[in-house]
Amino acid sequence: MRRAWLLALCLSACNSEEESAAKDRAESKKTWALVLKVDGADVRLPLEIMNVLLFKSDDYASKNPSPVHIEGEGVSLYAEIAPADYVGYEEDWKKLIGKTITIKASGRYHREDIESKITLPGKEPVAVTGGTMLVEKFTGKWSGSEGNKTLSGRIKLTLYDGRTLEGTFAVHAITWG
C-alpha cells in the first residue's frame, strides 16, 4: 500500500513538472519573434528556434566560432558566436548578455549549407548579407527542444537590396552537439 502511494506521488510530481514546462513554453513562445521596422511600421516574423552547434573538443571551440541557425516564419539566418562566448554543454546563455552575435550571408551548420534570408509579408524572399544580434536578456528555465530558454535583444540586418532593417528579437535557444 505504501509503495503504491509513493508511486502515485512520484507520477503526480512528474506530470506536474511536465505540465509546468509546457505552460512556461507556451507563454514564452508568444514572445518568440523578429520585429523589424520596415517603412516606419513594425513587421513581426514569428521565430521558432535558434540552434547552436557545440563542439566535442574544448580546444577546437576556443579557436572557432559556434555555428548558429535561426529559423522562423519567413526567417532563416546563419550566424556565429565568437569563440570567447562559447556557451558550452552547460548552456551558459547568460554569457551572451551584452555580446554580439554576427549574422553572415551564408555558412555551414552541421552538414547543411544555410543561406541567410527573410521574407517580409507579401514580398519575395530577400537575401541577408550581414548583420548583428545584441543579446540583452536571457529568460526561461527549461532546456531542450520542448524548453523555454529565451534570448532577446536588438537586431540589425543588411539586405541584398541595400536596405538596413533594425528591430528586436526573442528566440528559443537550444544547443546541439
Buried (B, 14 or more C-beta within 10 A) or exposed (E): EEEEEEEEEEEEEEEEEEEEBEEBBEEBBEBBBBBBEBEEEEBEBBBBBBBBBBBEEEEEBEEBBBBBBBBBEBBBBBBBBBBEBBBBEEBEBEBBEEBBBBBBBEBEBEEEEBBBBBBBEEEEBBBBBBBBBBBBEBBBEBBEEEBBBBBBBBBBBBBEEEEEBBBBBBBBBBBEE
